[in-house]
Amino acid sequence: MKKRKVPLRRCVGCREMKDKRELLRIVRNNVGEIFIDSTGKKNGRGAYICKSIDCFNIARKTRSLSHEFSCEIPEEVYDEITKLLEGYGGE
């Protein structure tokens, strides 16, 4: 039986390639709304980040998400991501 190819994505914080399922997907849709995509299947431009507070802090400090989406990220989105990552344990 063939071995399935594992989809890899790059974290916007640490810039490491990781398995797509290990990362948190953040989406900007065509209306300009930015939100967390827990299913990984919502339409829009996606950016991936590790489920680690440290990685998220790097992405926030370097404004990586703003660069990925070519727009300013509202503070509420950052707060929502922080709460979610704290729920994961923040590693």
C-alpha positions as protocol buffer text, in pm:
chain_id: "A"
residue {
  index: 1
  type: MET
  ca { x: 0 y: 0 z: 0 }
}
residue {
  index: 2
  type: LYS
  ca { x: 124 y: 349 z: -85 }
}
residue {
  index: 3
  type: LYS
  ca { x: 231 y: 579 z: 191 }
}
residue {
  index: 4
  type: ARG
  ca { x: 27 y: 901 z: 191 }
}
residue {
  index: 5
  type: LYS
  ca { x: 209 y: 1229 z: 154 }
}
residue {
  index: 6
  type: VAL
  ca { x: 184 y: 1445 z: 467 }
}
residue {
  index: 7
  type: PRO
  ca { x: 97 y: 1808 z: 386 }
}
residue {
  index: 8
  type: LEU
  ca { x: 358 y: 2047 z: 526 }
}
residue {
  index: 9
  type: ARG
  ca { x: 311 y: 2414 z: 606 }
}
residue {
  index: 10
  type: ARG
  ca { x: 549 y: 2685 z: 731 }
}
residue {
  index: 11
  type: CYS
  ca { x: 487 y: 2849 z: 1069 }
}
residue {
  index: 12
  type: VAL
  ca { x: 486 y: 3231 z: 1042 }
}
residue {
  index: 13
  type: GLY
  ca { x: 652 y: 3254 z: 1385 }
}
residue {
  index: 14
  type: CYS
  ca { x: 949 y: 3017 z: 1384 }
}
residue {
  index: 15
  type: ARG
  ca { x: 950 y: 2966 z: 1002 }
}
residue {
  index: 16
  type: GLU
  ca { x: 980 y: 2586 z: 1041 }
}
residue {
  index: 17
  type: MET
  ca { x: 805 y: 2341 z: 811 }
}
residue {
  index: 18
  type: LYS
  ca { x: 568 y: 2118 z: 1008 }
}
residue {
  index: 19
  type: ASP
  ca { x: 279 y: 1880 z: 954 }
}
residue {
  index: 20
  type: LYS
  ca { x: -34 y: 2081 z: 871 }
}
residue {
  index: 21
  type: ARG
  ca { x: -229 y: 1908 z: 1151 }
}
residue {
  index: 22
  type: GLU
  ca { x: 21 y: 2029 z: 1414 }
}
residue {
  index: 23
  type: LEU
  ca { x: -39 y: 2394 z: 1327 }
}
residue {
  index: 24
  type: LEU
  ca { x: -316 y: 2645 z: 1392 }
}
residue {
  index: 25
  type: ARG
  ca { x: -466 y: 2802 z: 1079 }
}
residue {
  index: 26
  type: ILE
  ca { x: -567 y: 3167 z: 1072 }
}
residue {
  index: 27
  type: VAL
  ca { x: -775 y: 3286 z: 776 }
}
residue {
  index: 28
  type: ARG
  ca { x: -853 y: 3616 z: 606 }
}
residue {
  index: 29
  type: ASN
  ca { x: -1164 y: 3583 z: 391 }
}
residue {
  index: 30
  type: ASN
  ca { x: -1259 y: 3789 z: 85 }
}
residue {
  index: 31
  type: VAL
  ca { x: -1450 y: 4040 z: 304 }
}
residue {
  index: 32
  type: GLY
  ca { x: -1136 y: 4108 z: 508 }
}
residue {
  index: 33
  type: GLU
  ca { x: -1244 y: 3930 z: 828 }
}
residue {
  index: 34
  type: ILE
  ca { x: -967 y: 3748 z: 1013 }
}
residue {
  index: 35
  type: PHE
  ca { x: -1049 y: 3446 z: 1226 }
}
residue {
  index: 36
  type: ILE
  ca { x: -921 y: 3109 z: 1347 }
}
residue {
  index: 37
  type: ASP
  ca { x: -1001 y: 2811 z: 1125 }
}
residue {
  index: 38
  type: SER
  ca { x: -1018 y: 2501 z: 1343 }
}
residue {
  index: 39
  type: THR
  ca { x: -1129 y: 2279 z: 1051 }
}
residue {
  index: 40
  type: GLY
  ca { x: -851 y: 2386 z: 815 }
}
residue {
  index: 41
  type: LYS
  ca { x: -1098 y: 2399 z: 525 }
}
residue {
  index: 42
  type: LYS
  ca { x: -1252 y: 2747 z: 528 }
}
residue {
  index: 43
  type: ASN
  ca { x: -1217 y: 2965 z: 220 }
}
residue {
  index: 44
  type: GLY
  ca { x: -966 y: 3247 z: 219 }
}
residue {
  index: 45
  type: ARG
  ca { x: -598 y: 3322 z: 256 }
}
residue {
  index: 46
  type: GLY
  ca { x: -449 y: 3106 z: 530 }
}
residue {
  index: 47
  type: ALA
  ca { x: -148 y: 3147 z: 753 }
}
residue {
  index: 48
  type: TYR
  ca { x: -22 y: 2882 z: 991 }
}
residue {
  index: 49
  type: ILE
  ca { x: 131 y: 2911 z: 1336 }
}
residue {
  index: 50
  type: CYS
  ca { x: 260 y: 2655 z: 1587 }
}
residue {
  index: 51
  type: LYS
  ca { x: 42 y: 2579 z: 1888 }
}
residue {
  index: 52
  type: SER
  ca { x: 306 y: 2742 z: 2106 }
}
residue {
  index: 53
  type: ILE
  ca { x: 286 y: 3073 z: 2292 }
}
residue {
  index: 54
  type: ASP
  ca { x: 654 y: 3139 z: 2216 }
}
residue {
  index: 55
  type: CYS
  ca { x: 600 y: 3102 z: 1841 }
}
residue {
  index: 56
  type: PHE
  ca { x: 293 y: 3323 z: 1857 }
}
residue {
  index: 57
  type: ASN
  ca { x: 482 y: 3593 z: 2049 }
}
residue {
  index: 58
  type: ILE
  ca { x: 754 y: 3591 z: 1781 }
}
residue {
  index: 59
  type: ALA
  ca { x: 490 y: 3624 z: 1507 }
}
residue {
  index: 60
  type: ARG
  ca { x: 319 y: 3906 z: 1695 }
}
residue {
  index: 61
  type: LYS
  ca { x: 644 y: 4094 z: 1761 }
}
residue {
  index: 62
  type: THR
  ca { x: 763 y: 4068 z: 1400 }
}
residue {
  index: 63
  type: ARG
  ca { x: 411 y: 4137 z: 1265 }
}
residue {
  index: 64
  type: SER
  ca { x: 429 y: 3824 z: 1051 }
}
residue {
  index: 65
  type: LEU
  ca { x: 52 y: 3783 z: 1032 }
}
residue {
  index: 66
  type: SER
  ca { x: 9 y: 4141 z: 912 }
}
residue {
  index: 67
  type: HIS
  ca { x: 264 y: 4075 z: 638 }
}
residue {
  index: 68
  type: GLU
  ca { x: 98 y: 3747 z: 537 }
}
residue {
  index: 69
  type: PHE
  ca { x: -245 y: 3905 z: 505 }
}
residue {
  index: 70
  type: SER
  ca { x: -127 y: 4249 z: 383 }
}
residue {
  index: 71
  type: CYS
  ca { x: -345 y: 4423 z: 642 }
}
residue {
  index: 72
  type: GLU
  ca { x: -349 y: 4520 z: 1008 }
}
residue {
  index: 73
  type: ILE
  ca { x: -457 y: 4248 z: 1250 }
}
residue {
  index: 74
  type: PRO
  ca { x: -711 y: 4367 z: 1512 }
}
residue {
  index: 75
  type: GLU
  ca { x: -610 y: 4330 z: 1876 }
}
residue {
  index: 76
  type: GLU
  ca { x: -921 y: 4113 z: 1936 }
}
residue {
  index: 77
  type: VAL
  ca { x: -783 y: 3849 z: 1697 }
}
residue {
  index: 78
  type: TYR
  ca { x: -452 y: 3841 z: 1884 }
}
residue {
  index: 79
  type: ASP
  ca { x: -641 y: 3805 z: 2214 }
}
residue {
  index: 80
  type: GLU
  ca { x: -852 y: 3520 z: 2076 }
}
residue {
  index: 81
  type: ILE
  ca { x: -543 y: 3335 z: 1951 }
}
residue {
  index: 82
  type: THR
  ca { x: -370 y: 3385 z: 2288 }
}
residue {
  index: 83
  type: LYS
  ca { x: -668 y: 3235 z: 2475 }
}
residue {
  index: 84
  type: LEU
  ca { x: -680 y: 2940 z: 2239 }
}
residue {
  index: 85
  type: LEU
  ca { x: -307 y: 2870 z: 2271 }
}
residue {
  index: 86
  type: GLU
  ca { x: -328 y: 2890 z: 2650 }
}
residue {
  index: 87
  type: GLY
  ca { x: -601 y: 2627 z: 2625 }
}
residue {
  index: 88
  type: TYR
  ca { x: -360 y: 2400 z: 2436 }
}
residue {
  index: 89
  type: GLY
  ca { x: -112 y: 2439 z: 2720 }
}
residue {
  index: 90
  type: GLY
  ca { x: 110 y: 2681 z: 2532 }
}
residue {
  index: 91
  type: GLU
  ca { x: 391 y: 2422 z: 2527 }
}
